[in-house]
Amino acid sequence: MAMATSDLALFLGQLVRRPHQVVALAPSSRFLCAEMVAEIDPGAGPVIELGAGTGNITQAILGRGVAPENLHSIEMNPDFCDRLRARFPGLNVHKMSAGDVGELPVEKAQAVVSGLPLLSMPVALQRDILSGSFARLAPGGTYVQFTYGPKPPVTRAVREELGLDWRVSGKIWWNLPPARVYRFYRASPETGA
C-alpha cells in the first residue's frame, strides 16, 4: 500500500511539473493492466513497454511470468526511470523517447505494450513509434494500446501505411477514465487478416 501511495504521489507530482509528458488523469488501474497483458506468454520472447510511468503495467507484465531481463521498458521521464529501477531490479529501463523504439537492441519481441497518449501525439511521431515497434516485433507480434475514446488510438493514415488491423476489448469501466484495449497486428497479405 505504501508503494502505491508513493507511486501516486510521484505520478501527481510529475503531472504538475511535466504536464507535456504526463497526460493521464491517474495511473492505469489493475483492471486495465490485466487486459493489456492478458495475451502475453512468458516463453514467447521479449516484451517492450512504452511509457512505463510508475510501473503499474510493468508489474502486470512481470506478473504474467516474464523475466525482468526479457522486459524492456522505455520511459523518458528521469524520475519515473529512477522509480522503475528501484522497484524492479533487473528490469531493462531505457531513458529515451518512444519515437526511437526502432533503435532498441531487441529482436523478435512478442509484444509492444504502450501506455502512451498516442492520439495526442503528432502523426509523424505516431508513425515513428508504430513503424519502430513493428520493426522490433516478431512476425505475428502485437502492438497493445489503450485509449479512452471511441475510435482506434492509431490514426487512419498510419494504420493504412503499415497495413494494420486490430482487435478491441470491451470497455474497462474500473479505470479512470474507462478505457478499451486495442491489439494491432499486420494484416496477412494472403488472407487480408
Secondary structure as the mmCIF struct_conf table of DSSP 4:
data_model
#
loop_
_struct_conf.conf_type_id
_struct_conf.id
_struct_conf.beg_label_comp_id
_struct_conf.beg_label_asym_id
_struct_conf.beg_label_seq_id
_struct_conf.end_label_comp_id
_struct_conf.end_label_asym_id
_struct_conf.end_label_seq_id
HELX_RH_AL_P HELX_RH_AL_P1 ALA A 2 ARG A 17
TURN_TY1_P TURN_TY1_P1 PRO A 19 GLN A 21
BEND BEND1 LEU A 25 ALA A 26
HELX_LH_PP_P HELX_LH_PP_P1 PRO A 27 SER A 29
HELX_RH_AL_P HELX_RH_AL_P2 ARG A 30 VAL A 37
TURN_TY1_P TURN_TY1_P2 ALA A 38 GLU A 39
TURN_TY1_P TURN_TY1_P3 PRO A 42 GLY A 43
BEND BEND2 ALA A 44 ALA A 44
STRN STRN1 VAL A 47 LEU A 50
BEND BEND3 GLY A 51 GLY A 51
TURN_TY1_P TURN_TY1_P4 GLY A 53 THR A 54
BEND BEND4 GLY A 55 GLY A 55
HELX_RH_AL_P HELX_RH_AL_P3 ASN A 56 GLY A 63
TURN_TY1_P TURN_TY1_P5 ARG A 64 GLY A 65
HELX_RH_3T_P HELX_RH_3T_P1 PRO A 68 ASN A 70
STRN STRN2 LEU A 71 GLU A 75
HELX_RH_AL_P HELX_RH_AL_P4 PRO A 78 ARG A 87
BEND BEND5 PHE A 88 PHE A 88
TURN_TY1_P TURN_TY1_P6 PRO A 89 GLY A 90
STRN STRN3 ASN A 92 LYS A 95
BEND BEND6 MET A 96 MET A 96
HELX_RH_3T_P HELX_RH_3T_P2 ALA A 98 GLU A 103
BEND BEND7 LEU A 104 PRO A 105
BEND BEND8 LYS A 108 LYS A 108
STRN STRN4 ALA A 109 SER A 114
BEND BEND9 LEU A 116 LEU A 116
HELX_RH_3T_P HELX_RH_3T_P3 LEU A 118 SER A 120
BEND BEND10 MET A 121 MET A 121
HELX_RH_AL_P HELX_RH_AL_P5 VAL A 123 ARG A 136
STRN STRN5 LEU A 137 THR A 147
BEND BEND11 TYR A 148 LYS A 151
BEND BEND12 PRO A 153 VAL A 154
HELX_RH_AL_P HELX_RH_AL_P6 ARG A 156 LEU A 162
TURN_TY1_P TURN_TY1_P7 GLY A 163 GLY A 163
STRN STRN6 LEU A 164 VAL A 168
HELX_LH_PP_P HELX_LH_PP_P2 SER A 169 LYS A 171
STRN STRN7 ILE A 172 ILE A 172
BEND BEND13 TRP A 174 PRO A 177
STRN STRN8 ALA A 179 ALA A 179
STRN STRN9 ARG A 180 ARG A 186
HELX_LH_PP_P HELX_LH_PP_P3 ALA A 187 SER A 188
TURN_TY1_P TURN_TY1_P8 PRO A 189 THR A 191
#
